[in-house]
């Protein structure tokens, strides 16, 4: 823009011509998206369960002692004890 140009500035919009840019995703958002994709691909779903603190402590001790995976143990118990055919 030339020093004596008084009209060009009025023709330009007040906002960025490229448009508003979305914010870059945070590391937590990237991780959440990656985990959601993994769960979808493997057909997994997450859910929350509220249990007694003493039972949870015993369960954590059992997992530490045996070296088993928490999700696999709970899935096995649900299949063999709760959802079994009677």
Secondary structure by P-SEA (a helix, b strand, c coil): ccccccccccccccccccccccccccaaaaaaaaaaaaaaaaccccccccccaaaaaaaaaaaaaacccaaaaaaaaaaccccccc
